[in-house]
Every structure is written in structure tokens, then in C-alpha cells.
Amino acid sequence: MLAAGPPRRLGDLVKDVNPSRAPLVERALELAGRTGRRIGEALVEMGVITATERDTLLEFQRHQRGEAPTAEKFRLGRILVEHGRISDEDLHVALERQRVSGRPLGEELVAQGRITKEDLGLALELQRKLVTGALIAMLALANPVTMSSAEAAPSSSTTVSVAALVLPMVRMQMLRQPATLEITAGDVERGFVELRSATVMRVVSNTPWEVSFQSHGDFVRLTQVSGISGNLPVGPDGSSRVSRSAAKEPTSLELGYRFELSPDARPGTYPWPVTVSANAA
């Protein structure tokens, strides 16, 4: 495992890998706070990451927290040595003193006068980029439907591109999707909630692919999805539809929903009742 650096929260790791998903991460945090879910569960439920990516990120966190070994080359001290900022002897002394002081290694080196605060800031930024690049590569290998992208970390683009050429690849980017569904008394009386352009997503693939939907929540008995060549009914068991052939250029989809409410539905705010994913056909 190539994890190193200060421990980071799961949502922050997702944003490091793909900054464009920051708004969705914030919505997942809100959903987790309201419902008591773990943030990883909320991220998977909203389609921000897959379950495989979540498990990879959680394992990555274990290594960052020191609960499992990490790669030596990504440790802050080794980065400073490799870039000529300190010697191996300086590192050894700092590590010994760190055991007594309890300070982070970088602060210990600054306190000893071995590096400046500017040196430390540059080294930490380099470490973050190296670790993020390694994480993107790990996610690409762990799951062909990956949230990583060349824009997110240029330093790892070669590795990710090679993986995509070898394996069937379907990459979905969720640009917009609500975290909750508001049901009013009028909706209950009418029997349905209708939303246009609720989900906006983009897909890049090197193989034919389909969009899958999974329904959640007893308050919806049937969901009609529009925006993918006609309406698609989604019942409790979910549904999918072959949508596009392989294409080098991203394919954008703008989806609307008509949620047919269950007879016992009540007004209120509910978690978003449909999970959307893109998979190889």
C-alpha cells in the first residue's frame, strides 16, 4: 500500500482524486449527518463512488493512520532526503527526538533548524500529489468504473490510461443530483412527485455501456425515468438500459423523474430514492 502523509477524511480523499466531485461530497456529508449513515455509505448510495472504491479508500485510510505499513518512498522524511533538503543522519536524529517530543516530523525538523517552514510546505504538497496519484492508480486497478481522471492528478495519468486500455472501462461523473427528495402535502394528494433535469451525468467509455437504476425507500412504489430514449420504469428490483456504444468523447445525460408515491407516503424530507450507475453492457 502506497499510502502516506497525514490522515485525511474519506470525503477529502474523494475530492483529492476528483475535485469536480466536491459539491457531491458536501451533499453526502449533509445526508450522512441527517440520517446517521456513515459517509462512505452515503457516497455509495448517491453514486459518487462505488462500493469497491469505498473499500479501497477505507483501506488507504488505515495505512495513513499507521494501522498498517506504508511505502517508505512516500514518507515525508524520505522525500526531504531524496530532494537534498536533509541527510539520512538528520532524518535519524529527528525521528529519535520526535519520539520524545511527540511533534510531527516536519515540525521537529523545523524546530531543529534543518529545514525552513517553506521547505516543509513544499515537501508536504509534493507528498500529497504523489500519494493522490498513487491512490488514483489503485482505484483504477480496483474498479474499472472509477472516479479517477487525468485532470484530477496529471502525475498518474500514464498509469490510469494504461489500465483503461487493457480493461473495459466505463467512467461516470455525476455532475448534479439532489441528496434528498421533498414531498409536500400536495404531492401526497396528487400521488406523485415530478422533477425535470434532476440528474446530470457524464460518461466516458471504451466499451458499450448501460445505465442502471436502483430504487430505495418504501415511500416510492414506482419511478419513471426520462431522458434516456423514452421513459424507463424502475420498480423495487431496479432496472437498466443499454444506452450508448463506446465513444472517445464524453456522453452527457440529463435525467428527469416521476416518483409514483406509495399509498402510505407522508410529507417530509427523504433521502434521494434512486441510485444511478453506469456499467459495461
C-alpha positions as CSV (number, residue, x, y, z in Angstrom):
1,M,0.0,0.0,0.0
2,L,1.4,3.4,-1.1
3,A,-0.5,5.4,1.5
4,A,1.5,8.0,3.5
5,G,1.1,11.5,4.8
6,P,-1.2,13.0,7.4
7,P,-4.5,11.0,7.8
8,R,-7.3,12.5,5.7
9,R,-11.1,12.1,5.9
10,L,-12.8,9.9,3.4
11,G,-14.6,12.9,1.8
12,D,-11.3,14.8,1.4
13,L,-9.7,11.8,-0.3
14,V,-12.6,11.7,-2.8
15,K,-12.1,15.4,-3.5
16,D,-8.3,14.9,-3.9
17,V,-8.9,12.3,-6.5
18,N,-11.5,14.2,-8.4
19,P,-12.0,17.9,-7.3
20,S,-15.1,18.2,-9.5
21,R,-17.0,16.0,-7.1
22,A,-16.6,18.3,-4.2
23,P,-20.2,19.5,-4.3
24,L,-21.5,15.9,-4.3
25,V,-19.2,15.1,-1.3
26,E,-20.7,18.0,0.6
27,R,-24.2,16.7,-0.2
28,A,-23.2,13.3,1.0
29,L,-21.9,14.8,4.3
30,E,-25.3,16.5,4.8
31,L,-27.1,13.3,4.1
32,A,-24.9,11.3,6.5
33,G,-25.4,14.0,9.2
34,R,-29.2,13.9,8.8
35,T,-29.7,10.1,8.6
36,G,-26.9,8.8,10.8
37,R,-25.3,7.0,7.9
38,R,-21.5,6.7,7.6
39,I,-20.1,9.0,5.0
40,G,-18.9,6.0,2.9
41,E,-22.4,4.6,2.8
42,A,-23.8,8.0,1.7
43,L,-21.2,8.4,-1.0
44,V,-22.0,5.0,-2.4
45,E,-25.8,5.5,-2.2
46,M,-25.5,8.8,-4.1
47,G,-23.4,7.2,-6.8
48,V,-20.4,9.3,-6.1
49,I,-18.1,6.3,-5.6
50,T,-18.7,2.5,-5.9
51,A,-18.6,0.1,-3.0
52,T,-15.2,-1.2,-4.3
53,E,-13.8,2.3,-4.4
54,R,-15.1,3.0,-0.8
55,D,-13.4,-0.2,0.5
56,T,-10.1,0.8,-1.2
57,L,-10.3,4.3,0.3
58,L,-11.0,2.9,3.8
59,E,-8.0,0.6,3.5
60,F,-5.9,3.6,2.3
61,Q,-7.0,5.4,5.5
62,R,-5.9,2.5,7.7
63,H,-2.4,2.8,6.2
64,Q,-2.4,6.6,6.7
65,R,-3.4,6.2,10.3
66,G,-0.4,3.9,10.9
67,E,-2.6,0.8,11.4
68,A,-0.8,-0.9,8.5
69,P,2.6,-0.4,6.8
70,T,3.1,2.4,4.3
71,A,5.5,2.8,1.4
72,E,8.8,4.3,2.6
73,K,9.3,6.3,-0.6
74,F,6.2,8.4,0.1
75,R,7.1,9.3,3.7
76,L,7.9,12.9,4.4
77,G,11.4,12.3,5.7
78,R,12.4,10.2,2.7
79,I,11.0,12.9,0.3
80,L,13.2,15.5,2.1
81,V,16.2,13.3,1.9
82,E,15.7,12.4,-1.8
83,H,15.4,16.2,-2.7
84,G,18.6,17.0,-0.8
85,R,16.9,19.1,2.0
86,I,18.2,16.9,4.8
87,S,20.7,14.0,5.2
88,D,19.9,10.5,6.3
89,E,21.6,11.4,9.6
90,D,19.4,14.4,10.0
91,L,16.4,12.2,9.5
92,H,17.6,9.6,12.0
93,V,18.2,12.3,14.7
94,A,14.8,13.9,14.0
95,L,13.0,10.6,14.3
96,E,14.7,9.9,17.7
97,R,13.8,13.3,19.0
98,Q,10.2,13.0,17.7
99,R,9.6,10.0,19.9
100,V,10.2,12.3,22.9
101,S,8.6,15.5,21.7
102,G,5.5,13.9,20.0
103,R,5.6,16.6,17.3
104,P,5.0,15.8,13.7
105,L,8.3,15.0,11.9
106,G,8.1,18.2,9.8
107,E,7.7,20.4,12.8
108,E,10.6,18.6,14.5
109,L,12.9,19.3,11.6
110,V,11.8,23.0,11.5
111,A,12.4,23.2,15.3
112,Q,15.9,21.8,14.9
113,G,16.7,24.3,12.1
114,R,17.2,21.5,9.5
115,I,14.5,22.9,7.1
116,T,12.5,26.1,6.8
117,K,8.7,26.3,7.0
118,E,8.8,27.0,3.3
119,D,10.7,23.7,2.7
120,L,8.2,21.9,4.8
121,G,5.2,23.3,2.9
122,L,6.7,22.4,-0.4
123,A,7.5,18.9,0.7
124,L,4.0,18.3,2.1
125,E,2.5,19.5,-1.1
126,L,4.7,17.1,-3.1
127,Q,3.8,14.3,-0.8
128,R,0.1,15.0,-1.2
129,K,0.4,14.9,-5.0
130,L,2.4,11.7,-5.0
131,V,0.0,10.0,-2.7
132,T,-3.0,11.2,-4.6
133,G,-1.6,9.9,-7.9
134,A,-0.9,6.5,-6.3
135,L,-4.5,6.4,-4.9
136,I,-5.9,7.2,-8.4
137,A,-3.9,4.3,-9.8
138,M,-5.1,2.0,-7.0
139,L,-8.8,2.9,-7.7
140,A,-8.4,2.4,-11.4
141,L,-7.0,-1.1,-10.8
142,A,-9.6,-2.0,-8.2
143,N,-12.6,-1.0,-10.2
144,P,-12.9,-0.4,-14.0
145,V,-15.8,2.0,-13.2
146,T,-13.6,4.6,-11.5
147,M,-13.9,8.2,-10.3
148,S,-10.3,9.0,-11.2
149,S,-9.3,11.2,-14.2
150,A,-6.2,12.6,-15.8
151,E,-7.3,16.1,-14.8
152,A,-7.5,15.1,-11.2
153,A,-3.8,14.1,-11.0
154,P,-1.7,14.6,-14.1
155,S,1.2,12.8,-12.4
156,S,-0.7,9.5,-12.6
157,S,-2.3,9.8,-16.0
158,T,0.0,7.3,-17.7
159,T,-0.8,4.6,-15.2
160,V,-4.5,5.2,-15.4
161,S,-4.5,5.3,-19.2
162,V,-2.7,2.0,-19.5
163,A,-5.3,0.4,-17.2
164,A,-8.1,1.8,-19.2
165,L,-6.7,0.4,-22.5
166,V,-6.3,-3.1,-21.0
167,L,-9.7,-3.4,-19.3
168,P,-13.2,-2.5,-20.4
169,M,-13.7,1.0,-18.9
170,V,-16.8,2.9,-18.1
171,R,-16.2,6.1,-16.2
172,M,-19.2,8.0,-14.8
173,Q,-19.1,11.6,-13.5
174,M,-22.1,12.8,-11.6
175,L,-22.4,16.5,-12.2
176,R,-25.6,17.1,-10.4
177,Q,-28.1,15.1,-8.4
178,P,-30.2,16.0,-5.3
179,A,-29.3,14.5,-1.9
180,T,-32.9,14.5,-0.8
181,L,-36.5,14.4,-2.1
182,E,-39.0,16.8,-0.7
183,I,-42.6,15.5,-0.5
184,T,-45.3,18.1,0.2
185,A,-48.9,17.5,1.2
186,G,-49.9,18.5,-2.3
187,D,-47.6,15.8,-3.7
188,V,-49.2,13.2,-1.4
189,E,-52.7,14.2,-2.5
190,R,-51.7,14.2,-6.2
191,G,-49.9,10.8,-5.8
192,F,-46.6,11.7,-7.4
193,V,-43.6,14.0,-7.4
194,E,-42.2,15.1,-10.8
195,L,-38.7,16.6,-11.3
196,R,-37.1,17.7,-14.5
197,S,-33.4,17.7,-15.1
198,A,-32.7,16.3,-11.6
199,T,-29.7,14.2,-12.6
200,V,-26.9,15.4,-14.9
201,M,-24.1,12.9,-15.5
202,R,-21.3,12.4,-18.0
203,V,-19.9,9.0,-19.1
204,V,-16.7,8.1,-21.0
205,S,-16.3,4.5,-22.1
206,N,-14.2,2.2,-24.4
207,T,-17.0,-0.4,-24.5
208,P,-20.8,-0.5,-24.9
209,W,-22.4,0.6,-21.7
210,E,-25.7,0.8,-19.9
211,V,-27.2,3.0,-17.2
212,S,-28.6,1.1,-14.2
213,F,-31.1,2.4,-11.6
214,Q,-31.8,1.0,-8.1
215,S,-34.8,2.2,-6.2
216,H,-34.7,2.9,-2.4
217,G,-37.4,3.8,0.1
218,D,-40.8,2.4,0.8
219,F,-42.4,5.8,0.1
220,V,-42.0,5.3,-3.7
221,R,-43.8,2.4,-5.4
222,L,-42.6,3.2,-9.0
223,T,-40.1,5.6,-10.6
224,Q,-40.4,6.7,-14.2
225,V,-37.0,7.9,-15.6
226,S,-36.9,10.2,-18.6
227,G,-34.0,11.4,-20.7
228,I,-32.7,8.1,-22.0
229,S,-34.6,7.4,-25.2
230,G,-38.1,7.4,-23.7
231,N,-39.4,6.6,-20.2
232,L,-37.9,3.8,-18.2
233,P,-39.9,2.3,-15.3
234,V,-37.9,1.4,-12.2
235,G,-39.5,-0.8,-9.6
236,P,-38.2,-2.2,-6.3
237,D,-35.8,-4.6,-8.2
238,G,-34.2,-1.9,-10.3
239,S,-33.8,-1.6,-14.0
240,S,-31.2,-0.9,-16.6
241,R,-31.0,0.1,-20.3
242,V,-28.3,-0.2,-22.9
243,S,-27.8,3.4,-23.8
244,R,-24.7,4.1,-25.9
245,S,-21.8,2.5,-27.8
246,A,-18.2,3.0,-26.9
247,A,-17.1,6.6,-27.6
248,K,-14.0,8.6,-27.0
249,E,-15.9,11.8,-26.4
250,P,-17.9,12.1,-23.1
251,T,-21.6,11.4,-23.4
252,S,-23.9,13.7,-21.3
253,L,-27.2,12.6,-19.9
254,E,-29.9,14.8,-18.3
255,L,-32.4,12.7,-16.4
256,G,-35.9,13.6,-15.1
257,Y,-38.0,11.6,-12.6
258,R,-41.7,11.0,-11.8
259,F,-41.9,9.3,-8.4
260,E,-45.2,7.5,-8.0
261,L,-45.8,7.6,-4.2
262,S,-46.9,4.7,-2.1
263,P,-50.4,4.9,-0.5
264,D,-48.8,5.4,2.9
265,A,-46.4,8.1,1.9
266,R,-46.3,11.2,4.1
267,P,-45.0,14.7,3.6
268,G,-41.4,15.2,4.6
269,T,-37.7,15.2,3.5
270,Y,-36.4,11.8,2.4
271,P,-33.0,10.5,1.2
272,W,-32.8,10.6,-2.6
273,P,-34.6,7.4,-3.6
274,V,-32.7,6.3,-6.7
275,T,-29.1,5.2,-7.2
276,V,-27.7,5.7,-10.7
277,S,-24.7,3.9,-12.1
278,A,-23.0,3.3,-15.4
279,N,-21.7,-0.2,-16.2
280,A,-20.3,-2.1,-19.1
281,A,-23.1,-3.7,-21.1
